[in-house]
Amino acid sequence: TKNPDSIRFEAFNDIAWGCLFTNPDSAYLLGHQELEMAREKKLPTWEAKALNTIGASYQIKGNYAKAIDFYQQSLKIRERLKDTKGISASVANIGSIYINIGEFEKALTYQLRSLKIFELMNNKQGMASAYNNIGLIHNNLGHYDQSIEYTTKGLRLFEELGDKQGVAASMSNLGNTHYGTGDYSVALEYQMQSLKYAVESGDKQVESITMSIIARTYLKQKKYNQSSIHLPNSPLPHLLIL
């Protein structure tokens, strides 16, 4: 409590997003503590960040109605403040909800809007996430060439940024796209790389998804011993933005 407010708010965000994928309940609690403090001190920028964090925690837990509600609350504040970076993050995260619920055309509209803003800002982290999510949407629509094009752009940026979690997600999605085209050998190459990066980054969600797709790919190749650990299907990894 002796630290300046800015340092305390940054700590709330860093810790909450650090445990988001492994312990979303903790992210939820930290988000609410941050929200209470931001409202008490009348700091709308941090209020919007807290609402975004709470939305992300609901999304990870699969409560999409609550997630989109908190994302929309965050977006309204950011639009009022003309916070360009925040707007692009909120728009991207709302788009990711529509990926979750299978409304891919609507998801694409939101993701393309966020990409345009990130490109104008030259925000490479945001661009990489948007490219990955757009690639995922095209994959679900059966547009495999466009999926590979966008996901590869995202992968290159994540590699440039040294973002192992982003690399793992992009490689997983590229592997799944090649699985969809029937190119199982290439699919396995990407999935094995994805698994390596997911383990290194501690991303249990992508690790689980990747292992599931590896198992399904081995089954397609009739390599039953390698596919003996056959995990349930999971949604492909799309990326949320702080």
Buried (B, 14 or more C-beta within 10 A) or exposed (E): EEEEEEEBBBEBBEBBBBBBBEBBEBBBBBBBEBBEBBEEEEBBBBBBBBBBBBBBBBBBBEBBEBBBBBBBBBBEBBBEBEBBBBBBBBBBBBBBBBBBEEBBEBBBBBBBBBBEBBBEEEBBBBBBBBBBBBBBBBBBBEBBEBBBBBBBBBBBBBBEEEBBBBBBBBBBBBBBBBBBBEBBEBBBBBBEBBBBBBBEBEBEBBBBBBBBBBBBBBBEEEBEEEBEEBBEEBEBBBBBBB
